[in-house]
């Protein structure tokens, strides 16, 4: 739940960190989002270019037509292989770098696809340098809708996650779901845990530090990713669903306070009117 005091504290801390990095001459990373083929959520994905970050910039480009997919077997699904995605994204990244030689090269390339990928995975690193990834909305759409998570927020969180992995040059991940950016989410239903209130758990923080990632950058990621967590209304509603008894107690307590305030103001009004 939103805490105004914590929000002010985060704002002040973010401002301080930004000032320090401006003075240190930190060079922003360049992240390229590649829309792979037809996109049912084209508007949501295109909005990723508007992400405001002091750590990286985001460009959104597209590949209009995809090659023929691999055989989906008896399910008659359109399924793309990871090797095929890697080749497409490599070619697109190289083209972007050649087309704009005055701009810094793409540090991280993330392909977003609206079809199935072999292994029924919703996201994966495709190269050894932690620089090329894909994200399948086909695999994750139903889970996101059921848990009231926006497609744009889900993709934005993946950008921050892969940004840190690229800095560390290591695929940081763990099986246990800890509401951490690096939850494996082998069970797709766990996606909402890391997206509801994304952060970096203690073990991953230590792992990143071992890979020479500046702790200030880790903290800046945690602050910048906050706007992309689950919307407050849905968080409150889900809390009520998960804690029905506690919610009823809070409701009764709130009603009692309201009645108490009403009686007190009525009593105070009677005193004032009797004195006058």
N, C-alpha and C positions, 0 to 999 in steps of 0.2 A: 504493500500500500504506500501511496505517495507521502513522503515526509518533507514538509516545507523547510525545516531546519537543515535536514540532510541535503536537500536540493541546493540551498544557499551555500553550504559548506563545500559541496562538489563543484559549484560554479567558481568559488574562490580558489579552490585547489587547481582546477583546470586552467584558470587564468594565470596562476603562478607558474604552472608547468609550461604553458605556451610561451610565456615571457622568457623562461630559461632556455627553451629550445630555439627561440628566435635569436637569442644572443649567441648560442653555440653554433649557429649556421647549419642546423640539421637540414638535410636534403630530403624532400618528400619523395616517397615511392610512387611509381605509376602503375595503376591497376587497370587492366583492360577486360571489360565484360563483353563476351561474344555471344550474341543471340543466335542459337543454332536452329535454323529453319522456322517453321510456323510456331507462333507463340500465342497461346490463349490469354496469357497475362502480359501482353506486350507493353501496355501502359505502365504496369507496376514495375516491370524490369527496366524500362527506359528511365524511370525516375531515379534509378541508382546513380545516374550521372550527377544528381543534385546533392549527393552526400557531401556534407561539409566536414572536412577533416584537416587537421594540421599535419597529419602523418602521411597521408597519401592523397592522390587525385584519382578520380574514376572516369574512364572513357567507356562509352557503350557503342559497340559496332555490331554488325550482323553478317551472317552468312545466309543468303536468301534460300538457296537450294542445297539440300543435303544429298549425299550419295545414297544409293540403295542400301537399306539396312540388311543385317544378317537375317537368316531364317528364324522366325519366332516359334517354330515347331507347331505342335498341334493346337496351340492357343491362338494362332493366327494374329499374333501381336507384331507390331513394328518394334524390333529390338536392335539397338546399335551396339557395336563392340567398342570396348575401351581403346583398342588400338586404332580404330577408325576415328574416334574422337580426338585422340592424341595427334594423329597426322593432320587432321583438319585445323586444329587449334595451333599447332606449330606453324603451318603454312600461313595462317591468318596473322599470327604474331609477327612473323618475319616480314610479311607484306606491310603491316602497320609501321614497323621500324624502318623499312626502306622508303616508304611513302613520306614519312616525316622525319628526315635525318636530323633536323635541328632540335627536335624534341627528345627528351630522355627515352631510352628504350623501355619497353614494358617489363616491369619486374615480376608481375604476377598476371597470368592470363586465366580467366575463369569462363568456361563455356556453360551456358544455361540452355538446357534442352527440355522439350516438352514431350519426350517419348521415353519408352523403357530403355534401360541400359543393361547389358548382360550382368547377371548376378543380382538383378533387382536391387541395386544399390542406389541411394539417393544422392551420393556425393563421394568423390574419390580423387586422390592425387594421381596424376597420370605419368609423371616423370620423376627422375631421381633427384632433381634439383629443387623440389618443392616450389615449382614456378608455374605449372600447368594443372588446372583442376577442372572438374565438371560438376554441375549441380542438376539433378533431374527433378523437375517439378511434377512430372507424371507420377513418380513414386511417392512424393510427399504431399501432394495437393489435398487428398482426403483427410490426412492426419491434421494438416494445418487448419482446414475448414472446421473440423470437429472440435478443435481446441481454440478457435477464434484467433488464429495468428495470421497476420497479413503476409502475402507472398513477398512484398518488398522488404519487410522486416526480416523474414527468414533468409533472404538473399544477402541483405546487408550484414547480418550476423556472420554468415559464411565468409564474407569479404574480410571482416576483422580477424576471424579465425585463421584464414589462409595467409593473411598479411603477417601475423605472428609466426606462423610455421615457416614462411619464406625467410624471415629475419633469422630464425633459429637454424634454418637449413636442416630441419628434422621434422618428421611426421609425428608430432606430439598427439597422443590419443590414449584414452583409457576405457576399459569395458564398463566400469561402474558409472552410473549416471549420478553426477554430483551438481547438476545445474551449472555446469562448467562449459566454457566455449569448446573444450576438447572432449566432451562426452562422445563415445563411439556411436551410441544410439543404434546398436545392432538390431534391437527391437524398435522399429520405426516409431512406435507409440511414445518412446522416450524423447522424441525430437522436441516436444513442447516443454520439457523440463529445462533444457539448456536455452530455450528461446523465451521462456517466461520472464526470467530475470538474469540475463547472461553476465557471467563474471569469469575470473580465472581462479581455479582452486589453488590451495596452498602447494600441493605436489607439483602441479603444472607450472606454477610461478617459480619454484625452485629449479625445475627442469629448464625453463626458459633462461634463467640466470646462468645456469651451467653452460648454456650455448651462447653466452656473451650478449644476451638481449638486455638492454638497459632497463632496470626496474621502473624508471620514469616512463618509458614507452609503454610498458605493461599497464601502468596505472592510467595513462592517457587513453589507452584502448578501452579499459573498463569504464571510464567516464564518457567517452565518445559513443560507445555502443548502447548506453542507457536509453536514448530516445527510441531505439528500435525494439525494446522489449514489448511484451503484451500490453495492449491498451488497458488503462486503469479500470474502465467500466467492466471489461470481461474478467480482469483479475479479481475484482471484488465479487462478481457474480459466481466465478468458479470457487472462490473461498467459501461462499455461502453454501454452495452445493456440496463441497467436501466436508464442511463442518456445520451441519444442520443444527445440532443441539447447541453448540457454542453461539451460533448466529441467533437462535431463539432467545438465549440468555441475554445477549447484547441488545436485542430488540426490546425485551422486557425492561432491561436496565435503562435503555434510552427513553422508553415510554414513562417509566417511573420518574426519571429526571424531569421530563417535559411536564408531567402532572405536578410535580413538586414546584417547579418554576412558576407554573400557572397559578397554583394556590398562593404562593408567596407574593406574586405581583398583585393578586386580587386582595390579599390581606393588607398589603402596603397601600393599595388604592383606597381601601375602606378607612384606614387610619388618616390618610391625607384629607379625604373628603369630610371626615368627622371633625377634624381640626379646623377646617375652613367653614 
